[in-house]
Amino acid sequence: MESSIFAPPNYMIKFLKNNLDLFLTTLLLMVSLSVFSAEKQLADLTGEDRDRYDQFYYLLNHGTPDEFYSYVEKYERDLHDKGYMMLYYKLKTNKGFFALAHNMLYRAIQYAEELDQEVRKAEAQDYYYLATGLYGDIYKSGHDMRKAKHFFIQAIEEVGARDPKFTLRMYMNLAEMQSLRHPEESLEWLDKYVEVANEMKSMDHLSMSLGMKAYICLLKNDAKEFYPIYEQYQDIKKNHEPELNNRYDNIVNVAKLAFDKDYQQALDKVHEGNLLVDSALCVICIHAMEGDVNQGFEAMKNHYVEMDSIYSLVQAANFNQLANETSLMRSQEETIANKRLAKQLVNWLIGMTIVFLFVYVMGRRRLMKKIWARSKELKMALARAEESDRMKTEFIQSMSHEIRTPLNAVAGFAQVLSNPSYELTDQEKKDMQVRITENVDLITSVVNELLELSKSESESVMREVEKTDIRCNDLCRSVLESMKGSEKATVEMRFTTNVDDDFTIRSNAYRLRSTLNHLIDNAQKFTDMGHIDLRFEHKGNQALFSVTDTGVGVNEKDRDRIFETFYKQNDFKAGIGLGLPICRRLVTSLGGTVELDPVYTNGSRFVISLPLK
């Protein structure tokens, strides 16, 4: 009958369900801190790194909030800079645990959010579980057991097999949360705890799980299930004492005394303290087992008063934190408002200054535009004058050399032929006549180039391009045929093609022939040995004429200037520097291009490209 009346009754269970968690929170946090902080990687720390960690651990357990957080701000930056990411993330987690242990729930939430955002931004999936587990502890402290359970289970899934001690802590949290509401489920979580402890071969954690099971049996008033647990606990204590965790010795002994019906000794043992579980709840359960209703009610009343005091302290701490945060936010808002006002004043001054400068600049700009326009006209006029003067000088120099020299030769030979005092053989007279003819041809060639340049510079004439169908192979052969007699004996003239003789293009035969003549004539001037190749190709929608020689080639520094009027690469060669400029203008009038091939290095290669329509 006693056990049926004080099992405990439903109203007591309901009361205890609503108030149990707060008493166990601080204990579990202290246990979790010691378990959580003992990472295997810490064994790798030596020297200054180890000293700094030891200082952190000391402040974690014994320091004030100001001391702890002041040290941690510097220490976490040092860990991050050195790349100790596991220690870094766990340190940030311990900041949240420290806040919970000091009833600073609001600050703990801030640290959890900060850690969660950081690991997910860095995609550090191996550490997601740290933030998730911290969220679970926060909701557990706030008595939102549904969310706490959700986060604890999610943390177990995220951690996997990476951190067995963390997994054990999650199982212990889940078991502790369900110890009064759903004791059977609590025992299931402890069984999972035992599985992990066995895999780790850790008597330390195994003894802790047995101690918690003994506590749950006391809450359930289940002697039948308690005694096998007690025997297993004593076996570990006897055979593995160096590895035993004595943390739960007292609660195991209290349960044993209570189930042996030695209630007074059990109560005395509870009052000695160091149970590491809710001692007030143990007193209530013992009185319920004893059947002492009055003492049970008195214990429940004391428990309620103590809970109310604890709630008041927690709420006061959080209200103070919120008040500080609110004060800080107000200060920040005032600062922002002052900055906004100052910014508006600055913007107003800047706007007035800009208007003044705009009026000033626009007036000055009008004046400067007139000056710039006039200066530009003067510069262009000066440039044209200088260019005209330069071209005049170059023209006079070229004419002086290219016309006077052959004229002197003609005059000299004519004097020799007409002077009766010279006795000349028929062969000598014939040679002189040939030389006179050659020099006259040179003069004629210069005059023709000048006339052709003048004609090519006339834009209206260049537009008047009369096009006909041209057989490309026949045109090339006729050009080479016209050059016979002027070629050097040491230079071979050749023609190649990749089309049939009936292949035609539509263009101006005269200008195309003139261009090829200039290019071949230019190649002859600079080629003393080897060959000159004239080639026609049909590629895609392009007709390509190329003149390739094995002469001296064109210097790299002269490649951009050879198409300039009157420019000569070699002043000692015949010509006035008009052949290539005339070629470019003629080809341009046909809608094509003429370029020096930079890839060819055994002489020179000029390529005419005409579009086919």
Secondary structure as UniProt FT lines:
FT   HELIX           2..5
FT   HELIX           10..37
FT   HELIX           40..44
FT   HELIX           47..62
FT   HELIX           65..82
FT   HELIX           85..101
FT   TURN            102..103
FT   HELIX           105..121
FT   TURN            122..123
FT   HELIX           125..127
FT   HELIX           128..141
FT   TURN            142..143
FT   HELIX           145..159
FT   TURN            160..161
FT   HELIX           164..177
FT   TURN            178..181
FT   HELIX           183..200
FT   HELIX           203..220
FT   HELIX           223..239
FT   HELIX           241..243
FT   HELIX           246..248
FT   HELIX           249..259
FT   TURN            260..261
FT   HELIX           263..271
FT   HELIX           279..290
FT   HELIX           293..402
FT   HELIX           404..418
FT   TURN            420..421
FT   HELIX           426..457
FT   HELIX           459..463
FT   STRAND          468..471
FT   HELIX           472..482
FT   TURN            483..486
FT   TURN            489..490
FT   STRAND          491..497
FT   TURN            501..502
FT   STRAND          504..507
FT   HELIX           509..525
FT   STRAND          530..539
FT   TURN            540..541
FT   STRAND          542..549
FT   HELIX           556..558
FT   TURN            559..563
FT   TURN            565..566
FT   TURN            571..572
FT   HELIX           579..589
FT   TURN            590..591
FT   STRAND          593..596
FT   STRAND          604..611
//
